[in-house]
Structures are given as C-alpha cells and as structure tokens.
C-alpha cells in the first residue's frame, strides 16, 4: 500500500513541480552540473535553474532538448507514476504547450521499464509549422491522424495526411508538424531503439 500512497501524493502535485523534480533527478543521475546540462541543451543556465526550482514554464521544445541532452525519453521528464490499470479521461494528463501557438502535446502513456515507447495526443491548429529537433538516435515516430489534416514527417519531405492515415518516420532527424485544418488531432507513438 505504501507504493500506492506515493503515487497518490505524486499525482496530487502540480505538473511543474513534478517536471522540476524529474529534470533535477536525471541531471544528478548523469553527474552533469547545471551549467553543463544547460550548455548541452542549448539553454541559458538561469532558464534551467528556474525549471529545476519549479518556477519556469517549459515548452515542448525545451523539454525535448533536455531529454536529448540527458539521453532520456521526453516522457521521463513529464510523466507522473501511474498504477497498473490506467484510465486517462479527455483533458487529463500532462499537457505541455509548444512555442508555436495552437500546438500542445499530452503524454498518454510513457515507456515502462524495459520497453521503449511513449504515446502522445497532439492537438494542432493551422498556422506556422512546428519544427522538431532530432530526438535520440534511432528514434521512430508513428502517427495516426484522428481528425483534421496535417503535413507531417521529415522536414525535407513531409507528407499530407487526413483522418485515419498512418505514417512512420525517423524521429532522429529534423521533422515537422503543420495543421492544415482546424481541430487537427494526432495520436503519436515515439519508439526508442
């Protein structure tokens, strides 16, 4: 029962506090100083310090950069511990905004120990394309369009997709998301090799 109460306490904490704890824990695990991690992630040391203290407001891009610099999946930085049976209702889950307006990512399921995948729900609105930096070497992204239309895939050759379409592409190269219709929704699986 002790593990269950730890999960309940964790779930009750604000998402920024959980993210702060995860970043600090992973940085200490790797033995990196605040300055070294900030340099590797392309962030100001003051920005990283704010994130670790829970006073920063990280974007998806910032958390991906930290994940790459720490060599951990994005989910390890944002996902609270979950019980064995998980139901995530619409609107629940850790949602992180993009630097681009109209783009958010909600982690649906993180990679359990000894597995190498994370599941996300992406909500996109038309506007400028969101370019993602390469993730960890060997990463693959699998996406299914649930609603709307999107331009998605490697930055050099994105593909236009509609509701029900599936795509798989390398996540370890620059890639792009651009909603072509209002209310575009994607289910994305990140596979870590």
C-alpha positions, -999 to +999 in steps of 0.1 A: +000+000+000+029+023+006+037+025-032+000+034-038+001+064-014+033+076-031+016+075-064-014+094-050+009+121-035+028+124-067-004+127-088-016+155-065+015+176-070+014+204-096+029+193-130+057+219-129+069+205-095+070+170-110+088+182-141+113+201-119+120+170-098+124+148-129+149+172-145+169+176-113+169+138-107+180+130-143+207+157-142+221+144-109+219+108-122+241+117-152+265+137-130+261+169-150+264+203-135+236+228-141+260+247-165+269+216-185+233+205-189+222+240-200+251+241-225+242+206-239+205+215-242+212+250-257+195+268-228+206+296-205+217+284-171+192+307-155+164+291-175+174+256-164+177+268-128+141+281-130+129+248-144+146+228-116+131+251-090+096+247-105+093+284-114+099+280-151+073+273-177+089+248-202+078+244-238+077+210-255+109+221-274+127+229-242+118+195-226+128+176-258+162+194-258+167+184-222+157+148-229+182+146-258+209+162-236+202+138-208+197+108-232+162+100-218+128+099-234+107+131-231+082+111-210+107+105-182+107+143-176+069+148-175+051+116-166+039+111-130+040+075-117+008+055-127-010+025-113-011-008-134-045+000-148-047+035-161-076+054-174-069+089-187-100+109-195-101+135-222-085+167-208-064+148-182-027+141-184+004+163-185-001+187-214+028+209-224+024+238-249+046+243-279+065+275-285+041+278-315+005+289-307-021+263-312+001+232-306+001+211-275+013+176-266-003+154-239+016+124-228-009+095-227+015+067-217+052+067-210+076+039-217+075+013-189+109-002-178+124-024-204+100-011-231+109+016-255+078+036-265+057+066-254+022+076-265+010+112-271-021+130-281-013+161-302-038+189-308-028+212-336-043+243-351-034+259-385-005+283-386+032+281-389+048+247-390+063+233-358+098+220-365+112+195-341+148+189-335+161+154-338+154+131-308+176+103-295+195+083-322+173+055-337+140+071-326+110+064-348+077+083-347+044+066-356+014+088-361-023+083-368-045+113-377-077+111-356-092+143-370-083+170-395-054+172-419-017+176-413+016+180-431+039+157-411+073+139-414+109+146-421+115+183-427+128+177-462+099+155-473+067+159-451+036+141-462+000+154-462-023+132-442-060+131-434-082+114-408-074+077-405-040+080-422-009+065-406+028+075-410+061+062-396+093+083-400+127+088-383+124+109-352+162+113-351+161+139-379+145+173-381+108+168-386+077+190-390+041+192-379+017+216-396-021+215-392-039+221-424-073+221-408-088+234-376-091+209-348-064+185-361-057+157-336-029+131-339-020+100-318+017+097-318+039+068-306+075+075-300+096+044-304+130+045-287+156+020-301 
